[in-house]
Amino acid sequence: MEDEVRADYDSAWKEALTVYFEPFMAFCFADTHSDIDWEKGYETLDTELQEVIRDAETGRRLADKLVKVWLNSGEEAIVLIHVEIQGQEQSDFAERMYIYNHRLFDRYRQKVFSFAVLGDENTNWRPTGYSYSRWGFESSLQFPVVKLLDYPAATLEESTNPFATIIAAHLETQATRSDLPRRFQLKLRLVRRLYERGYSRNQILELFRFIEWIMALPAAVQQEFKTEIKRIEEERRMPYITSFERDGIQQGRLQTSREDVIDVLETRFLTLPDALKNRIFAIEDLAMLKRLLKRAITVTSVQEFEELLAQGEF
Amino acid sequence: MPYITSFERDGIQQGRLQMSRENVIDVLETRFLTLPDALKNRIFAIEDLAMLKRLLKRAITVTSVQEFEELLAQGEF
């Protein structure tokens, strides 16, 4: 359970950095953000980073992010964000940053800029670099750092930057590890603020997904949370989050319809060609699947069914 | 987007249940034309997806509505 929650945490961070990379830089590394030409877009290099991490054999670093950006000066730059979430790998964190930085430099023969995001709970742990020297030789790496604990709750609350919400969710989850009733209250407050912020429907849905992802609640409390959300949305006449349920119902109906057509055919004819299964799994039209189910009971062979489908009989 | 919220998860479950029940009834009605309301209500009350899957398969193979009702009454599923 602990592992599952942790893994989820890492993936939530990774996804948040992907979706909100620009707001993240604006919020956490404002000076760097203003040097980057965001009009030109940016390129995430996840696969490349995975290769380097595998080679480095220093444990998994799920949430790290490698991005190519273009600066206002026209130059390209490679930015590597290291995220330390729960403090489990603190001892060699700076050394690992040093290794990755050099490996990536070697790979790209291009300047690589490393940044650290410290999401742990130890206020005293603040690595800023890694170096060694002897005989007049010196090799060193220094990197900019943000410590999430340093952000005052009020700053996070007032900011309209979506990443402030991600950080708030992170800190509030940490602070309520042994006080789930309080997490329930904070989560509700965070979601309520989304409506008050004037975010668009899509922004609310996107941020809500992250809040759900990060601020996990036990099933019974989550049920209570859902009821509250429904009440809030009715009150505000903003049926956004509740639309997730409708989407889910539609998805569930589609999935089951496809499976049932296949199940009926397999029950009757034992095996089906994969091509036919794939064809059925690609159907998005519920009414058509209903008609197919009825034909699946009455056709006399798989071939007959395939022909009907090919003729667009449904 | 990889993460599925509990809202969607519950919705998916609801949608799957609804459809599974409807399909069992549809198959029986396609084969035997009419079904007693009591049987329909009984099917609509089932909350177990795996059971509904098994019922669907039996719905294709039974030879009468009565046979299906008997299987259900005997708790064969």
Contacts between the chains, C-beta under 8 A, distances in Angstrom:
chain1	res1	chain2	res2	distance
A	11	B	2	6.9
A	11	B	3	7.7
A	12	B	3	7.0
A	15	B	1	7.5
A	15	B	2	6.6
A	15	B	3	7.2
A	206	B	1	7.9
A	208	B	5	7.2
A	209	B	1	6.4
A	209	B	3	5.6
A	209	B	5	6.0
A	210	B	3	7.9
A	212	B	3	7.0
A	212	B	5	4.5
A	212	B	6	6.8
A	213	B	3	4.6
A	222	B	6	5.4
A	226	B	6	6.6
A	226	B	7	6.6
A	226	B	10	7.6
A	229	B	7	7.9
A	241	B	5	7.9
A	241	B	7	6.3
A	242	B	7	7.0
A	244	B	5	5.5
A	244	B	7	3.7
A	244	B	8	4.8
A	244	B	11	6.7
A	245	B	7	4.7
A	245	B	8	7.0
A	245	B	10	6.3
A	245	B	11	4.0
A	245	B	14	7.7
A	246	B	11	6.5
A	247	B	8	6.2
A	247	B	11	6.5
A	248	B	7	6.6
A	248	B	8	3.8
A	248	B	9	6.6
A	248	B	10	6.6
A	248	B	11	2.1
A	248	B	12	4.4
A	248	B	13	7.8
A	248	B	14	7.2
A	248	B	15	6.4
A	249	B	11	4.4
A	249	B	12	7.3
A	249	B	14	5.2
A	249	B	15	3.8
A	249	B	18	7.2
A	250	B	11	7.8
A	250	B	15	6.3
A	251	B	8	7.3
A	251	B	11	7.2
A	251	B	12	5.3
A	251	B	15	6.3
A	252	B	11	6.4
A	252	B	12	3.9
A	252	B	13	6.4
A	252	B	14	6.4
A	252	B	15	2.5
A	252	B	16	4.0
A	252	B	17	7.7
A	252	B	18	7.6
A	252	B	19	6.9
A	253	B	15	4.1
A	253	B	16	7.3
A	253	B	18	6.3
A	253	B	19	4.4
A	254	B	15	7.7
A	255	B	12	7.3
A	255	B	15	7.7
A	255	B	16	6.5
A	256	B	15	7.0
A	256	B	16	4.6
A	256	B	19	3.9
A	256	B	20	5.5
A	256	B	23	7.2
A	257	B	19	5.7
A	257	B	23	7.2
A	260	B	19	7.3
A	260	B	20	7.2
A	260	B	23	4.7
A	260	B	56	6.0
A	263	B	53	6.9
A	263	B	56	6.2
A	263	B	57	6.6
A	264	B	27	7.1
A	264	B	56	6.9
A	264	B	57	7.9
A	264	B	60	5.8
A	267	B	57	4.8
A	267	B	60	5.5
A	267	B	61	7.2
A	268	B	60	6.3
A	290	B	26	6.9
A	293	B	23	6.0
A	293	B	26	6.2
A	293	B	27	6.9
A	294	B	26	6.7
A	294	B	27	7.9
A	294	B	30	4.8
A	297	B	27	5.8
A	297	B	30	5.5
A	297	B	31	6.3
A	297	B	60	6.1
A	298	B	30	7.2
